Every structure is written in structure tokens, then in C-alpha cells.
Amino acid sequence: MTRLSMKTIREMNEKDLRDRIQETQSELVKLKMEGAKGTLRKNSGKIKPLKRDIARMMTRLTEVKK
């Protein structure tokens, strides 16, 4: 999954945001599991950007609700 810009996130509707958050969270869980097992090598730099993307999307979702 690629990094999301705020411009892209703002163009999504509420349903798309919810779906994308769910996908990103599942990918984050997989990476964390690999890290716990000790098999995470070349993808170790993906965890922090995924967390930030999730935070951006959740922020936008809160803005849309208001």
C-alpha cells in the first residue's frame, strides 16, 4: 500500500475512508505480527507511515462527521 496524501484523503467519502482504515489497520497488524516473530526485515520502515496514514484518515473521518 502506498502513502496517502491529505489531498487524496479529503477526496474520499465516509464509506471509502472507513474501508481504507480497516484495510490499513489489518496490514499494520500483519506487520506487527511479523515483527513480534522476528521475521520483519525489509518492511520494518512501513509501520510508522501506516500509523500516520491511519491517524490522518481518522482525523478526516471526524471532520466529515461534524
PDB file with SEQRES, HELIX, SHEET and CRYST1 records, atoms N, CA, C and O in Angstrom:
SEQRES   1 A   66  MET THR ARG LEU SER MET LYS THR ILE ARG GLU MET ASN          
SEQRES   2 A   66  GLU LYS ASP LEU ARG ASP ARG ILE GLN GLU THR GLN SER          
SEQRES   3 A   66  GLU LEU VAL LYS LEU LYS MET GLU GLY ALA LYS GLY THR          
SEQRES   4 A   66  LEU ARG LYS ASN SER GLY LYS ILE LYS PRO LEU LYS ARG          
SEQRES   5 A   66  ASP ILE ALA ARG MET MET THR ARG LEU THR GLU VAL LYS          
SEQRES   6 A   66  LYS                                                          
HELIX    1 AA1 MET A    6  GLU A   11  1                                   6    
HELIX    2 AA2 GLU A   14  LYS A   37  1                                  24    
HELIX    3 AA3 SER A   44  LYS A   46  5                                   3    
HELIX    4 AA4 ILE A   47  LYS A   65  1                                  19    
CRYST1    1.000    1.000    1.000  90.00  90.00  90.00 P 1           1          
ATOM      1  N   MET A   1       0.837  -1.170   0.000  1.00  0.00           N  
ATOM      2  CA  MET A   1       0.000   0.000   0.000  1.00  0.00           C  
ATOM      3  C   MET A   1       0.892   1.247   0.000  1.00  0.00           C  
ATOM      4  O   MET A   1       1.923   1.281   0.672  1.00  0.00           O  
ATOM      5  N   THR A   2       0.498   2.238  -0.736  1.00  0.00           N  
ATOM      6  CA  THR A   2       1.308   3.443  -0.843  1.00  0.00           C  
ATOM      7  C   THR A   2       0.874   4.488   0.179  1.00  0.00           C  
ATOM      8  O   THR A   2      -0.220   4.426   0.740  1.00  0.00           O  
ATOM      9  N   ARG A   3       1.751   5.431   0.395  1.00  0.00           N  
ATOM     10  CA  ARG A   3       1.441   6.531   1.310  1.00  0.00           C  
ATOM     11  C   ARG A   3       0.316   7.372   0.731  1.00  0.00           C  
ATOM     12  O   ARG A   3       0.245   7.573  -0.482  1.00  0.00           O  
ATOM     13  N   LEU A   4      -0.550   7.855   1.581  1.00  0.00           N  
ATOM     14  CA  LEU A   4      -1.680   8.665   1.156  1.00  0.00           C  
ATOM     15  C   LEU A   4      -1.417  10.129   1.480  1.00  0.00           C  
ATOM     16  O   LEU A   4      -0.991  10.467   2.584  1.00  0.00           O  
ATOM     17  N   SER A   5      -1.674  10.980   0.514  1.00  0.00           N  
ATOM     18  CA  SER A   5      -1.557  12.409   0.778  1.00  0.00           C  
ATOM     19  C   SER A   5      -2.882  12.896   1.357  1.00  0.00           C  
ATOM     20  O   SER A   5      -3.919  12.253   1.196  1.00  0.00           O  
ATOM     21  N   MET A   6      -2.831  14.018   2.018  1.00  0.00           N  
ATOM     22  CA  MET A   6      -4.051  14.568   2.612  1.00  0.00           C  
ATOM     23  C   MET A   6      -5.042  14.961   1.530  1.00  0.00           C  
ATOM     24  O   MET A   6      -6.253  14.906   1.745  1.00  0.00           O  
ATOM     25  N   LYS A   7      -4.539  15.354   0.376  1.00  0.00           N  
ATOM     26  CA  LYS A   7      -5.418  15.710  -0.738  1.00  0.00           C  
ATOM     27  C   LYS A   7      -6.254  14.503  -1.159  1.00  0.00           C  
ATOM     28  O   LYS A   7      -7.456  14.626  -1.394  1.00  0.00           O  
ATOM     29  N   THR A   8      -5.618  13.346  -1.251  1.00  0.00           N  
ATOM     30  CA  THR A   8      -6.313  12.117  -1.623  1.00  0.00           C  
ATOM     31  C   THR A   8      -7.341  11.741  -0.567  1.00  0.00           C  
ATOM     32  O   THR A   8      -8.456  11.330  -0.888  1.00  0.00           O  
ATOM     33  N   ILE A   9      -6.956  11.885   0.689  1.00  0.00           N  
ATOM     34  CA  ILE A   9      -7.855  11.531   1.790  1.00  0.00           C  
ATOM     35  C   ILE A   9      -9.075  12.436   1.790  1.00  0.00           C  
ATOM     36  O   ILE A   9     -10.184  11.967   2.047  1.00  0.00           O  
ATOM     37  N   ARG A  10      -8.899  13.718   1.509  1.00  0.00           N  
ATOM     38  CA  ARG A  10     -10.019  14.664   1.510  1.00  0.00           C  
ATOM     39  C   ARG A  10     -11.017  14.375   0.386  1.00  0.00           C  
ATOM     40  O   ARG A  10     -12.189  14.734   0.497  1.00  0.00           O  
ATOM     41  N   GLU A  11     -10.569  13.738  -0.681  1.00  0.00           N  
ATOM     42  CA  GLU A  11     -11.452  13.421  -1.800  1.00  0.00           C  
ATOM     43  C   GLU A  11     -12.327  12.196  -1.532  1.00  0.00           C  
ATOM     44  O   GLU A  11     -13.310  11.975  -2.240  1.00  0.00           O  
ATOM     45  N   MET A  12     -11.983  11.402  -0.525  1.00  0.00           N  
ATOM     46  CA  MET A  12     -12.742  10.188  -0.217  1.00  0.00           C  
ATOM     47  C   MET A  12     -14.008  10.533   0.560  1.00  0.00           C  
ATOM     48  O   MET A  12     -14.054  11.501   1.319  1.00  0.00           O  
ATOM     49  N   ASN A  13     -15.043   9.703   0.344  1.00  0.00           N  
ATOM     50  CA  ASN A  13     -16.253   9.879   1.151  1.00  0.00           C  
ATOM     51  C   ASN A  13     -16.131   9.027   2.417  1.00  0.00           C  
ATOM     52  O   ASN A  13     -15.137   8.327   2.609  1.00  0.00           O  
ATOM     53  N   GLU A  14     -17.132   9.092   3.261  1.00  0.00           N  
ATOM     54  CA  GLU A  14     -17.062   8.432   4.566  1.00  0.00           C  
ATOM     55  C   GLU A  14     -16.902   6.913   4.448  1.00  0.00           C  
ATOM     56  O   GLU A  14     -16.122   6.311   5.185  1.00  0.00           O  
ATOM     57  N   LYS A  15     -17.632   6.306   3.533  1.00  0.00           N  
ATOM     58  CA  LYS A  15     -17.557   4.847   3.371  1.00  0.00           C  
ATOM     59  C   LYS A  15     -16.169   4.418   2.899  1.00  0.00           C  
ATOM     60  O   LYS A  15     -15.606   3.447   3.404  1.00  0.00           O  
ATOM     61  N   ASP A  16     -15.622   5.154   1.922  1.00  0.00           N  
ATOM     62  CA  ASP A  16     -14.284   4.838   1.428  1.00  0.00           C  
ATOM     63  C   ASP A  16     -13.243   4.977   2.537  1.00  0.00           C  
ATOM     64  O   ASP A  16     -12.326   4.162   2.639  1.00  0.00           O  
ATOM     65  N   LEU A  17     -13.389   6.006   3.363  1.00  0.00           N  
ATOM     66  CA  LEU A  17     -12.461   6.209   4.471  1.00  0.00           C  
ATOM     67  C   LEU A  17     -12.508   5.037   5.446  1.00  0.00           C  
ATOM     68  O   LEU A  17     -11.474   4.522   5.871  1.00  0.00           O  
ATOM     69  N   ARG A  18     -13.721   4.627   5.789  1.00  0.00           N  
ATOM     70  CA  ARG A  18     -13.863   3.505   6.728  1.00  0.00           C  
ATOM     71  C   ARG A  18     -13.232   2.228   6.165  1.00  0.00           C  
ATOM     72  O   ARG A  18     -12.542   1.503   6.881  1.00  0.00           O  
ATOM     73  N   ASP A  19     -13.473   1.960   4.883  1.00  0.00           N  
ATOM     74  CA  ASP A  19     -12.907   0.771   4.252  1.00  0.00           C  
ATOM     75  C   ASP A  19     -11.380   0.838   4.225  1.00  0.00           C  
ATOM     76  O   ASP A  19     -10.700  -0.144   4.523  1.00  0.00           O  
ATOM     77  N   ARG A  20     -10.861   1.991   3.869  1.00  0.00           N  
ATOM     78  CA  ARG A  20      -9.408   2.160   3.771  1.00  0.00           C  
ATOM     79  C   ARG A  20      -8.739   2.053   5.139  1.00  0.00           C  
ATOM     80  O   ARG A  20      -7.650   1.492   5.262  1.00  0.00           O  
ATOM     81  N   ILE A  21      -9.398   2.595   6.169  1.00  0.00           N  
ATOM     82  CA  ILE A  21      -8.861   2.489   7.531  1.00  0.00           C  
ATOM     83  C   ILE A  21      -8.784   1.027   7.938  1.00  0.00           C  
ATOM     84  O   ILE A  21      -7.788   0.583   8.509  1.00  0.00           O  
ATOM     85  N   GLN A  22      -9.834   0.292   7.643  1.00  0.00           N  
ATOM     86  CA  GLN A  22      -9.868  -1.125   8.003  1.00  0.00           C  
ATOM     87  C   GLN A  22      -8.761  -1.906   7.287  1.00  0.00           C  
ATOM     88  O   GLN A  22      -8.094  -2.737   7.903  1.00  0.00           O  
ATOM     89  N   GLU A  23      -8.565  -1.644   5.998  1.00  0.00           N  
ATOM     90  CA  GLU A  23      -7.506  -2.315   5.239  1.00  0.00           C  
ATOM     91  C   GLU A  23      -6.125  -1.987   5.814  1.00  0.00           C  
ATOM     92  O   GLU A  23      -5.283  -2.869   5.983  1.00  0.00           O  
ATOM     93  N   THR A  24      -5.914  -0.715   6.106  1.00  0.00           N  
ATOM     94  CA  THR A  24      -4.623  -0.274   6.611  1.00  0.00           C  
ATOM     95  C   THR A  24      -4.353  -0.858   7.987  1.00  0.00           C  
ATOM     96  O   THR A  24      -3.225  -1.253   8.283  1.00  0.00           O  
ATOM     97  N   GLN A  25      -5.369  -0.916   8.827  1.00  0.00           N  
ATOM     98  CA  GLN A  25      -5.190  -1.495  10.158  1.00  0.00           C  
ATOM     99  C   GLN A  25      -4.859  -2.982  10.082  1.00  0.00           C  
ATOM    100  O   GLN A  25      -4.046  -3.476  10.863  1.00  0.00           O  
ATOM    101  N   SER A  26      -5.477  -3.692   9.155  1.00  0.00           N  
ATOM    102  CA  SER A  26      -5.171  -5.122   9.022  1.00  0.00           C  
ATOM    103  C   SER A  26      -3.735  -5.320   8.529  1.00  0.00           C  
ATOM    104  O   SER A  26      -3.048  -6.245   8.962  1.00  0.00           O  
ATOM    105  N   GLU A  27      -3.287  -4.450   7.628  1.00  0.00           N  
ATOM    106  CA  GLU A  27      -1.905  -4.531   7.164  1.00  0.00           C  
ATOM    107  C   GLU A  27      -0.935  -4.218   8.306  1.00  0.00           C  
ATOM    108  O   GLU A  27       0.117  -4.847   8.417  1.00  0.00           O  
ATOM    109  N   LEU A  28      -1.283  -3.261   9.141  1.00  0.00           N  
ATOM    110  CA  LEU A  28      -0.451  -2.898  10.281  1.00  0.00           C  
ATOM    111  C   LEU A  28      -0.342  -4.064  11.262  1.00  0.00           C  
ATOM    112  O   LEU A  28       0.735  -4.333  11.793  1.00  0.00           O  
ATOM    113  N   VAL A  29      -1.450  -4.751  11.499  1.00  0.00           N  
ATOM    114  CA  VAL A  29      -1.443  -5.907  12.395  1.00  0.00           C  
ATOM    115  C   VAL A  29      -0.525  -6.994  11.855  1.00  0.00           C  
ATOM    116  O   VAL A  29       0.221  -7.610  12.616  1.00  0.00           O  
ATOM    117  N   LYS A  30      -0.574  -7.237  10.542  1.00  0.00           N  
ATOM    118  CA  LYS A  30       0.293  -8.244   9.935  1.00  0.00           C  
ATOM    119  C   LYS A  30       1.760  -7.893  10.128  1.00  0.00           C  
ATOM    120  O   LYS A  30       2.572  -8.755  10.465  1.00  0.00           O  
ATOM    121  N   LEU A  31       2.099  -6.620   9.911  1.00  0.00           N  
ATOM    122  CA  LEU A  31       3.482  -6.188  10.079  1.00  0.00           C  
ATOM    123  C   LEU A  31       3.932  -6.303  11.536  1.00  0.00           C  
ATOM    124  O   LEU A  31       5.069  -6.690  11.807  1.00  0.00           O  
ATOM    125  N   LYS A  32       3.047  -5.970  12.468  1.00  0.00           N  
ATOM    126  CA  LYS A  32       3.384  -6.089  13.884  1.00  0.00           C  
ATOM    127  C   LYS A  32       3.609  -7.544  14.277  1.00  0.00           C  
ATOM    128  O   LYS A  32       4.493  -7.852  15.077  1.00  0.00           O  
ATOM    129  N   MET A  33       2.805  -8.430  13.710  1.00  0.00           N  
ATOM    130  CA  MET A  33       2.972  -9.861  13.997  1.00  0.00           C  
ATOM    131  C   MET A  33       4.315 -10.368  13.477  1.00  0.00           C  
ATOM    132  O   MET A  33       5.010 -11.126  14.154  1.00  0.00           O  
ATOM    133  N   GLU A  34       4.668  -9.939  12.267  1.00  0.00           N  
ATOM    134  CA  GLU A  34       5.961 -10.325  11.716  1.00  0.00           C  
ATOM    135  C   GLU A  34       7.099  -9.788  12.583  1.00  0.00           C  
ATOM    136  O   GLU A  34       8.109 -10.463  12.781  1.00  0.00           O  
ATOM    137  N   GLY A  35       6.930  -8.585  13.092  1.00  0.00           N  
ATOM    138  CA  GLY A  35       7.942  -8.002  13.964  1.00  0.00           C  
ATOM    139  C   GLY A  35       8.075  -8.768  15.262  1.00  0.00           C  
ATOM    140  O   GLY A  35       9.182  -8.942  15.772  1.00  0.00           O  
ATOM    141  N   ALA A  36       6.963  -9.227  15.800  1.00  0.00           N  
ATOM    142  CA  ALA A  36       6.980  -9.989  17.044  1.00  0.00           C  
ATOM    143  C   ALA A  36       7.639 -11.353  16.848  1.00  0.00           C  
ATOM    144  O   ALA A  36       8.310 -11.871  17.741  1.00  0.00           O  
ATOM    145  N   LYS A  37       7.433 -11.925  15.654  1.00  0.00           N  
ATOM    146  CA  LYS A  37       8.043 -13.225  15.359  1.00  0.00           C  
ATOM    147  C   LYS A  37       9.523 -13.091  15.009  1.00  0.00           C  
ATOM    148  O   LYS A  37      10.282 -14.058  15.084  1.00  0.00           O  
ATOM    149  N   GLY A  38       9.919 -11.879  14.627  1.00  0.00           N  
ATOM    150  CA  GLY A  38      11.316 -11.656  14.260  1.00  0.00           C  
ATOM    151  C   GLY A  38      11.578 -11.865  12.787  1.00  0.00           C  
ATOM    152  O   GLY A  38      12.738 -11.971  12.387  1.00  0.00           O  
ATOM    153  N   THR A  39      10.557 -11.929  11.971  1.00  0.00           N  
ATOM    154  CA  THR A  39      10.735 -12.146  10.534  1.00  0.00           C  
ATOM    155  C   THR A  39      10.585 -10.865   9.721  1.00  0.00           C  
ATOM    156  O   THR A  39      10.625 -10.903   8.492  1.00  0.00           O  
ATOM    157  N   LEU A  40      10.414  -9.739  10.395  1.00  0.00           N  
ATOM    158  CA  LEU A  40      10.227  -8.461   9.713  1.00  0.00           C  
ATOM    159  C   LEU A  40      11.600  -7.883   9.392  1.00  0.00           C  
ATOM    160  O   LEU A  40      12.341  -7.517  10.303  1.00  0.00           O  
ATOM    161  N   ARG A  41      11.941  -7.798   8.141  1.00  0.00           N  
ATOM    162  CA  ARG A  41      13.249  -7.276   7.742  1.00  0.00           C  
ATOM    163  C   ARG A  41      13.109  -6.024   6.893  1.00  0.00           C  
ATOM    164  O   ARG A  41      13.276  -4.911   7.391  1.00  0.00           O  
ATOM    165  N   LYS A  42      12.804  -6.200   5.623  1.00  0.00           N  
ATOM    166  CA  LYS A  42      12.789  -5.064   4.708  1.00  0.00           C  
ATOM    167  C   LYS A  42      11.552  -4.189   4.845  1.00  0.00           C  
ATOM    168  O   LYS A  42      11.535  -3.077   4.318  1.00  0.00           O  
ATOM    169  N   ASN A  43      10.518  -4.654   5.534  1.00  0.00           N  
ATOM    170  CA  ASN A  43       9.295  -3.866   5.704  1.00  0.00           C  
ATOM    171  C   ASN A  43       9.242  -3.133   7.039  1.00  0.00           C  
ATOM    172  O   ASN A  43       8.199  -2.589   7.401  1.00  0.00           O  
ATOM    173  N   SER A  44      10.341  -3.111   7.770  1.00  0.00           N  
ATOM    174  CA  SER A  44      10.315  -2.510   9.103  1.00  0.00           C  
ATOM    175  C   SER A  44      10.051  -1.009   9.052  1.00  0.00           C  
ATOM    176  O   SER A  44       9.568  -0.437  10.029  1.00  0.00           O  
ATOM    177  N   GLY A  45      10.355  -0.370   7.943  1.00  0.00           N  
ATOM    178  CA  GLY A  45      10.118   1.058   7.813  1.00  0.00           C  
ATOM    179  C   GLY A  45       8.704   1.411   7.412  1.00  0.00           C  
ATOM    180  O   GLY A  45       8.396   2.589   7.228  1.00  0.00           O  
ATOM    181  N   LYS A  46       7.835   0.425   7.270  1.00  0.00           N  
ATOM    182  CA  LYS A  46       6.455   0.681   6.853  1.00  0.00           C  
ATOM    183  C   LYS A  46       5.508   0.916   8.026  1.00  0.00           C  
ATOM    184  O   LYS A  46       4.413   1.446   7.834  1.00  0.00           O  
ATOM    185  N   ILE A  47       5.904   0.537   9.217  1.00  0.00           N  
ATOM    186  CA  ILE A  47       4.997   0.606  10.355  1.00  0.00           C  
ATOM    187  C   ILE A  47       4.645   2.049  10.709  1.00  0.00           C  
ATOM    188  O   ILE A  47       3.468   2.377  10.857  1.00  0.00           O  
ATOM    189  N   LYS A  48       5.630   2.897  10.842  1.00  0.00           N  
ATOM    190  CA  LYS A  48       5.377   4.282  11.234  1.00  0.00           C  
ATOM    191  C   LYS A  48       4.530   5.035  10.207  1.00  0.00           C  
ATOM    192  O   LYS A  48       3.584   5.720  10.597  1.00  0.00           O  
ATOM    193  N   PRO A  49       4.835   4.934   8.904  1.00  0.00           N  
ATOM    194  CA  PRO A  49       3.968   5.606   7.925  1.00  0.00           C  
ATOM    195  C   PRO A  49       2.527   5.081   7.924  1.00  0.00           C  
ATOM    196  O   PRO A  49       1.591   5.849   7.704  1.00  0.00           O  
ATOM    197  N   LEU A  50       2.345   3.775   8.168  1.00  0.00           N  
ATOM    198  CA  LEU A  50       0.990   3.229   8.230  1.00  0.00           C  
ATOM    199  C   LEU A  50       0.214   3.826   9.398  1.00  0.00           C  
ATOM    200  O   LEU A  50      -0.962   4.163   9.264  1.00  0.00           O  
ATOM    201  N   LYS A  51       0.878   3.955  10.539  1.00  0.00           N  
ATOM    202  CA  LYS A  51       0.228   4.551  11.699  1.00  0.00           C  
ATOM    203  C   LYS A  51      -0.188   5.986  11.403  1.00  0.00           C  
ATOM    204  O   LYS A  51      -1.280   6.411  11.780  1.00  0.00           O  
ATOM    205  N   ARG A  52       0.680   6.726  10.732  1.00  0.00           N  
ATOM    206  CA  ARG A  52       0.376   8.114  10.400  1.00  0.00           C  
ATOM    207  C   ARG A  52      -0.778   8.218   9.414  1.00  0.00           C  
ATOM    208  O   ARG A  52      -1.637   9.091   9.539  1.00  0.00           O  
ATOM    209  N   ASP A  53      -0.794   7.321   8.431  1.00  0.00           N  
ATOM    210  CA  ASP A  53      -1.903   7.313   7.463  1.00  0.00           C  
ATOM    211  C   ASP A  53      -3.235   7.027   8.164  1.00  0.00           C  
ATOM    212  O   ASP A  53      -4.247   7.661   7.868  1.00  0.00           O  
ATOM    213  N   ILE A  54      -3.225   6.076   9.088  1.00  0.00           N  
ATOM    214  CA  ILE A  54      -4.441   5.749   9.831  1.00  0.00           C  
ATOM    215  C   ILE A  54      -4.906   6.968  10.624  1.00  0.00           C  
ATOM    216  O   ILE A  54      -6.097   7.281  10.662  1.00  0.00           O  
ATOM    217  N   ALA A  55      -3.956   7.649  11.254  1.00  0.00           N  
ATOM    218  CA  ALA A  55      -4.308   8.836  12.033  1.00  0.00           C  
ATOM    219  C   ALA A  55      -4.892   9.926  11.137  1.00  0.00           C  
ATOM    220  O   ALA A  55      -5.869  10.576  11.510  1.00  0.00           O  
ATOM    221  N   ARG A  56      -4.307  10.127   9.969  1.00  0.00           N  
ATOM    222  CA  ARG A  56      -4.830  11.129   9.030  1.00  0.00           C  
ATOM    223  C   ARG A  56      -6.253  10.800   8.602  1.00  0.00           C  
ATOM    224  O   ARG A  56      -7.126  11.667   8.570  1.00  0.00           O  
ATOM    225  N   MET A  57      -6.469   9.534   8.276  1.00  0.00           N  
ATOM    226  CA  MET A  57      -7.796   9.129   7.822  1.00  0.00           C  
ATOM    227  C   MET A  57      -8.825   9.249   8.941  1.00  0.00           C  
ATOM    228  O   MET A  57      -9.959   9.657   8.693  1.00  0.00           O  
ATOM    229  N   MET A  58      -8.444   8.899  10.169  1.00  0.00           N  
ATOM    230  CA  MET A  58      -9.379   9.005  11.285  1.00  0.00           C  
ATOM    231  C   MET A  58      -9.686  10.469  11.590  1.00  0.00           C  
ATOM    232  O   MET A  58     -10.811  10.807  11.956  1.00  0.00           O  
ATOM    233  N   THR A  59      -8.691  11.332  11.442  1.00  0.00           N  
ATOM    234  CA  THR A  59      -8.919  12.761  11.628  1.00  0.00           C  
ATOM    235  C   THR A  59      -9.914  13.279  10.605  1.00  0.00           C  
ATOM    236  O   THR A  59     -10.836  14.021  10.940  1.00  0.00           O  
ATOM    237  N   ARG A  60      -9.719  12.881   9.358  1.00  0.00           N  
ATOM    238  CA  ARG A  60     -10.631  13.319   8.293  1.00  0.00           C  
ATOM    239  C   ARG A  60     -12.036  12.771   8.521  1.00  0.00           C  
ATOM    240  O   ARG A  60     -13.022  13.462   8.261  1.00  0.00           O  
ATOM    241  N   LEU A  61     -12.134  11.540   9.002  1.00  0.00           N  
ATOM    242  CA  LEU A  61     -13.429  10.938   9.282  1.00  0.00           C  
ATOM    243  C   LEU A  61     -14.158  11.734  10.370  1.00  0.00           C  
ATOM    244  O   LEU A  61     -15.372  11.919  10.294  1.00  0.00           O  
ATOM    245  N   THR A  62     -13.430  12.197  11.365  1.00  0.00           N  
ATOM    246  CA  THR A  62     -14.017  13.031  12.409  1.00  0.00           C  
ATOM    247  C   THR A  62     -14.492  14.353  11.824  1.00  0.00           C  
ATOM    248  O   THR A  62     -15.559  14.840  12.196  1.00  0.00           O  
ATOM    249  N   GLU A  63     -13.723  14.939  10.920  1.00  0.00           N  
ATOM    250  CA  GLU A  63     -14.113  16.185  10.280  1.00  0.00           C  
ATOM    251  C   GLU A  63     -15.393  16.008   9.457  1.00  0.00           C  
ATOM    252  O   GLU A  63     -16.264  16.878   9.455  1.00  0.00           O  
ATOM    253  N   VAL A  64     -15.495  14.886   8.769  1.00  0.00           N  
ATOM    254  CA  VAL A  64     -16.673  14.627   7.931  1.00  0.00           C  
ATOM    255  C   VAL A  64     -17.922  14.460   8.800  1.00  0.00           C  
ATOM    256  O   VAL A  64     -19.005  14.901   8.416  1.00  0.00           O  
ATOM    257  N   LYS A  65     -17.781  13.838   9.949  1.00  0.00           N  
ATOM    258  CA  LYS A  65     -18.918  13.614  10.837  1.00  0.00           C  
ATOM    259  C   LYS A  65     -19.488  14.915  11.378  1.00  0.00           C  
ATOM    260  O   LYS A  65     -20.692  15.021  11.614  1.00  0.00           O  
ATOM    261  N   LYS A  66     -18.624  15.904  11.575  1.00  0.00           N  
ATOM    262  CA  LYS A  66     -19.087  17.177  12.163  1.00  0.00           C  
ATOM    263  C   LYS A  66     -19.792  18.017  11.178  1.00  0.00           C  
ATOM    264  O   LYS A  66     -20.242  19.114  11.512  1.00  0.00           O  
TER     265      LYS A  66                                                      
END                                                                             
